[in-house]
Amino acid sequence: GMMVARGDLGIDLPTEQVPLLQKRIIKLGNELGKPVITATQMLQSMVDLPRPTRAEASDVANAILDGTDAVMLSGETAAGKYPVESVEMMKNISNMMEGEFPYEAWRQRRLQIASLGRISEAISTACCSIAERINAQAIVTSTMSGYTAQQIARHRPITPIIAVSPRDETQRRLALVWGVECVLMPPVNNTDELIHHTVVAISTVNMHKGDRLVLTSGVPFGTSGVTNLIQVHQIQ
């Protein structure tokens, strides 16, 4: 992944260059499918005050609209007087911006720069398109390494992304990726087992009878880097 550490950048570079570099790093991370964290002085005034400045709120909002996967507090929670309020404010700004995120414009931009000939790119693009057309409640990807979930997240679909994996390390890694919730499930050997265990695994993620899911996985099962299957499933 990538971290936009504005404090370190500001030490080595002129201050006026930092905002432009932040945008470039976020854009590059999005294109590569790598999670990007934007950090340092996001809500700095909340070290001493219960509310941020309007400029700080705009800073957090613009990082999210630019496509950062995560925004991170540091001094505000490590040494500030209002750590809980800082987290709550960051959450409120993030929720507001995700409600206003330009999902369609982002998807069109991704289609323009998509890599031709790559199966993973085609699968992730198709998943997002199918989910939108059938009004699916979730895109569910069975993943060993987390790679496919990251590829789907690059498109910033308005449909929630649920990754299911037998690996704890994959669950932890995907916690940083935009729009992805990862749940653990046992290893599977065939499509029927995949559907069964997937439905059981995501039962904790507010799914209901009749909901439509776009499933993606790879055959042979349990092998990294072979995502080649898309299936639409309706919960019974």
Secondary structure as GFF3:
##gff-version 3
##sequence-region A 1 236
A	DSSP	beta_strand	2	5	.	.	.	ID=ss1
A	DSSP	alpha_helix	6	12	.	.	.	ID=ss2
A	DSSP	three_ten_helix	15	17	.	.	.	ID=ss3
A	DSSP	alpha_helix	18	32	.	.	.	ID=ss4
A	DSSP	beta_strand	36	39	.	.	.	ID=ss5
A	DSSP	three_ten_helix	44	47	.	.	.	ID=ss6
A	DSSP	alpha_helix	54	66	.	.	.	ID=ss7
A	DSSP	beta_strand	70	72	.	.	.	ID=ss8
A	DSSP	alpha_helix	75	78	.	.	.	ID=ss9
A	DSSP	alpha_helix	83	99	.	.	.	ID=ss10
A	DSSP	alpha_helix	103	113	.	.	.	ID=ss11
A	DSSP	alpha_helix	119	133	.	.	.	ID=ss12
A	DSSP	beta_strand	138	142	.	.	.	ID=ss13
A	DSSP	alpha_helix	147	153	.	.	.	ID=ss14
A	DSSP	beta_strand	161	165	.	.	.	ID=ss15
A	DSSP	alpha_helix	168	174	.	.	.	ID=ss16
A	DSSP	beta_strand	180	184	.	.	.	ID=ss17
A	DSSP	alpha_helix	191	201	.	.	.	ID=ss18
A	DSSP	three_ten_helix	202	204	.	.	.	ID=ss19
A	DSSP	beta_strand	212	218	.	.	.	ID=ss20
A	DSSP	beta_strand	227	234	.	.	.	ID=ss21
###
